[in-house]
Amino acid sequence: MVRNSTNRIKYFTQQEAIMLFNVIKNSESSHSIRDLALFRVAYRCGLRASEISIITLENYNADRGELYCKRLKGSNNNTIRLDSETKAILDEYIALNNIRSNTEVLFTSQKNRPISRQTLDYLMKKYCAMAGIADKSKYHFHALKHTTAVHLAESDMDIKELQWWLGHKAVSNTEVYFQFTTKQQEKMYAKLAEKNEMV
């Protein structure tokens, strides 16, 4: 990941993310429920492709609507509470697929193996194209993790909260998401205008 500018980090705008999820939701694919569940879980929790493939039923507390996220690449594991829509879709997916064993991987391929990074990148390319997202440099699954981080940074979450949410051990890995996005720039200019502290 490029560390010096959010302009060089590929992420979806709020509108693009809505378009992406709507396309998946309305897809006529036989795997649309699986795809919507895994994309929403990845977005909510800020997960890498490799982290999606290791989620088991044991990691999910359906009563509390919480997912224990096993982070790779030296990141800290944590537990994230799912929003109501993501929880409902995940519950539907688990019920439809009759997933009962705690050790059973949640997201699998047609061959019933843990879903691969290659498959997730293929799905991202497919759904981005269907959604009409113009910037093809965003057509990779890791853009979803960056999207989570930028959207949370823009929602007024502070840097320590975001660091915890993403599982970053070093705050320097989180700082990049606070470099000025459009929304943050507008807030900065609004503060200056309000206080009138520049001649």
C-alpha positions as CSV (number, residue, x, y, z in Angstrom):
1,M,0.0,0.0,0.0
2,V,1.2,3.5,-0.8
3,R,1.6,5.4,2.5
4,N,2.0,9.0,1.4
5,S,-1.3,10.1,0.0
6,T,-5.0,9.1,0.1
7,N,-5.1,10.3,-3.5
8,R,-3.1,7.2,-4.4
9,I,-5.1,4.8,-2.4
10,K,-7.9,3.3,-4.4
11,Y,-11.2,3.3,-2.6
12,F,-14.9,3.7,-3.5
13,T,-16.8,6.9,-2.9
14,Q,-20.0,6.6,-0.9
15,Q,-22.0,6.6,-4.1
16,E,-19.8,4.0,-5.8
17,A,-20.1,1.7,-2.8
18,I,-23.9,2.0,-2.9
19,M,-23.8,1.2,-6.6
20,L,-21.6,-1.8,-6.0
21,F,-23.7,-3.3,-3.2
22,N,-27.0,-2.6,-5.2
23,V,-25.6,-4.5,-8.2
24,I,-24.6,-7.5,-6.0
25,K,-28.0,-7.4,-4.2
26,N,-29.9,-7.5,-7.5
27,S,-27.6,-10.0,-9.2
28,E,-29.3,-13.1,-10.6
29,S,-26.2,-15.2,-9.9
30,S,-26.8,-18.4,-7.9
31,H,-24.2,-17.1,-5.5
32,S,-25.6,-13.6,-5.0
33,I,-26.5,-14.1,-1.3
34,R,-23.0,-15.5,-0.6
35,D,-21.4,-12.6,-2.5
36,L,-23.5,-9.9,-0.8
37,A,-22.8,-11.4,2.6
38,L,-19.0,-11.6,2.1
39,F,-18.8,-8.2,0.5
40,R,-20.8,-6.6,3.3
41,V,-18.8,-8.4,6.0
42,A,-15.5,-7.4,4.3
43,Y,-16.7,-3.7,4.1
44,R,-18.1,-3.5,7.6
45,C,-15.0,-5.1,9.2
46,G,-12.3,-3.8,6.9
47,L,-11.0,-7.3,6.0
48,R,-8.5,-8.5,3.5
49,A,-9.3,-11.1,0.9
50,S,-7.2,-13.7,2.8
51,E,-9.0,-12.8,6.1
52,I,-12.4,-13.4,4.5
53,S,-11.4,-17.0,3.5
54,I,-10.6,-18.0,7.1
55,I,-13.9,-16.9,8.8
56,T,-15.6,-19.9,10.4
57,L,-19.0,-20.2,12.1
58,E,-17.2,-20.2,15.5
59,N,-16.1,-16.7,14.8
60,Y,-19.6,-15.4,14.5
61,N,-21.8,-14.7,17.5
62,A,-25.3,-14.5,16.0
63,D,-27.0,-13.6,19.3
64,R,-24.8,-10.5,19.7
65,G,-24.3,-9.8,15.9
66,E,-20.6,-9.8,16.4
67,L,-17.8,-11.2,14.3
68,Y,-14.4,-12.1,15.7
69,C,-11.9,-11.0,13.0
70,K,-8.7,-12.9,12.7
71,R,-6.3,-10.4,11.2
72,L,-3.2,-11.4,9.2
73,K,0.0,-9.7,8.2
74,G,0.8,-8.8,11.9
75,S,-2.4,-7.0,12.6
76,N,-4.4,-7.3,15.8
77,N,-7.4,-9.5,16.0
78,N,-10.6,-7.8,17.2
79,T,-14.4,-8.2,17.4
80,I,-16.6,-6.0,15.3
81,R,-20.4,-5.6,15.7
82,L,-22.2,-5.9,12.4
83,D,-24.8,-3.4,11.3
84,S,-28.4,-4.8,11.2
85,E,-28.4,-5.2,7.4
86,T,-25.1,-7.1,7.2
87,K,-26.2,-9.3,10.1
88,A,-29.6,-10.1,8.4
89,I,-27.8,-11.0,5.1
90,L,-25.2,-13.1,6.9
91,D,-27.9,-14.9,8.9
92,E,-29.9,-15.6,5.7
93,Y,-26.8,-16.9,4.0
94,I,-25.9,-19.3,6.9
95,A,-29.5,-20.6,7.1
96,L,-29.7,-21.2,3.3
97,N,-26.5,-23.1,3.3
98,N,-27.3,-25.0,6.5
99,I,-23.9,-24.1,8.0
100,R,-23.9,-25.7,11.5
101,S,-20.4,-26.9,12.3
102,N,-18.4,-24.3,14.3
103,T,-15.2,-25.2,12.4
104,E,-16.9,-24.8,9.0
105,V,-15.6,-22.0,6.8
106,L,-18.4,-19.6,6.0
107,F,-17.4,-18.4,2.5
108,T,-16.6,-21.2,0.1
109,S,-16.1,-21.7,-3.6
110,Q,-18.2,-24.0,-5.9
111,K,-15.8,-26.8,-4.9
112,N,-16.6,-26.2,-1.2
113,R,-13.1,-24.9,-0.5
114,P,-12.3,-21.6,1.3
115,I,-12.9,-18.8,-1.2
116,S,-9.7,-17.7,-2.8
117,R,-8.2,-14.3,-3.3
118,Q,-8.3,-14.9,-7.1
119,T,-12.1,-15.6,-6.9
120,L,-12.6,-12.4,-4.8
121,D,-10.7,-10.3,-7.3
122,Y,-12.7,-11.9,-10.1
123,L,-16.0,-11.0,-8.3
124,M,-14.9,-7.5,-7.7
125,K,-14.0,-7.0,-11.3
126,K,-17.3,-8.5,-12.4
127,Y,-19.5,-6.4,-10.0
128,C,-17.5,-3.1,-10.6
129,A,-18.1,-3.5,-14.3
130,M,-21.8,-4.3,-13.8
131,A,-22.1,-1.2,-11.5
132,G,-20.5,1.0,-14.2
133,I,-17.6,2.1,-11.9
134,A,-15.4,4.0,-14.4
135,D,-12.0,3.8,-12.6
136,K,-10.7,0.3,-13.4
137,S,-7.8,0.7,-11.0
138,K,-10.4,0.2,-8.2
139,Y,-11.3,-3.3,-9.6
140,H,-9.5,-5.3,-6.9
141,F,-10.8,-6.7,-3.6
142,H,-8.4,-4.8,-1.4
143,A,-10.0,-1.5,-2.5
144,L,-12.9,-2.5,-0.2
145,K,-10.6,-2.4,2.9
146,H,-9.3,1.0,1.9
147,T,-13.0,2.1,1.3
148,T,-13.9,1.0,4.9
149,A,-11.0,3.0,6.3
150,V,-11.7,6.2,4.3
151,H,-15.4,6.1,5.1
152,L,-14.8,5.6,8.8
153,A,-12.2,8.5,8.8
154,E,-14.8,10.7,7.1
155,S,-17.5,9.7,9.7
156,D,-15.5,11.6,12.4
157,M,-14.0,8.4,14.0
158,D,-10.8,9.5,15.6
159,I,-7.4,8.0,14.7
160,K,-7.2,5.7,17.7
161,E,-10.7,4.3,17.1
162,L,-9.9,3.7,13.4
163,Q,-6.6,2.0,14.4
164,W,-8.4,-0.4,16.6
165,W,-11.2,-1.0,14.0
166,L,-8.7,-2.0,11.3
167,G,-6.4,-3.9,13.7
168,H,-3.4,-1.8,12.9
169,K,-0.5,-2.3,15.4
170,A,1.2,0.9,14.4
171,V,-0.8,4.2,14.2
172,S,1.4,5.2,11.3
173,N,-0.5,2.7,9.2
174,T,-3.8,4.4,10.0
175,E,-2.6,8.0,9.5
176,V,-2.8,7.8,5.7
177,Y,-6.6,7.6,5.9
178,F,-6.7,10.9,7.6
179,Q,-4.8,12.8,4.9
180,F,-7.2,15.1,3.3
181,T,-10.1,13.6,1.6
182,T,-12.6,16.0,0.0
183,K,-15.0,15.9,3.0
184,Q,-12.1,16.6,5.4
185,Q,-10.9,19.5,3.3
186,E,-14.4,21.0,3.3
187,K,-14.5,20.8,7.1
188,M,-11.1,22.5,7.3
189,Y,-12.1,25.4,5.1
190,A,-15.4,25.7,7.1
191,K,-13.5,26.1,10.3
192,L,-11.3,28.8,8.8
193,A,-14.4,30.6,7.5
194,E,-16.2,30.4,10.8
195,K,-13.3,31.7,12.9
196,N,-12.0,34.1,10.3
197,E,-8.5,33.7,11.6
198,M,-6.6,34.4,8.3
199,V,-6.2,37.9,6.9
